[in-house]
Amino acid sequence: MPSSALTACRLPLAPHTPGGYTPVMVKEAIPHFAELTVSEKLLLLEELWDDLAGQPSEVPVWDWQKRELERRYQEYLQNLADGTPWPEVKERLLRAL
């Protein structure tokens, strides 16, 4: 399926559940999902992620996720010297490529 067909596919999903998710999976809502290549599925995933990123207030963050983020932040604050500055990480990654 060409990527333009992916963006043109606008089938309605089932009504939202209280948690904000739909009971119908994307693969059931997109015709020929199983026939998509890995590249096409990655493109679809990227398009879905970009769409979600454009609506951050719509993405639910559960209490356990907030607690985990707070725990990690506190751990970071207690171990500031343990990290590696971004420029060093970036340089190391670029050398590895």
Secondary structure, DSSP 4 states (H G I P E B T S, - for coil): --HHHHHH--PPPPPPPTTS--SS-HHHHSTTGGG--HHHHHHHHHHHHHHHHT-GGGS---HHHHHHHHHHHHHHHHTGGGS--HHHHHHHHHHH-
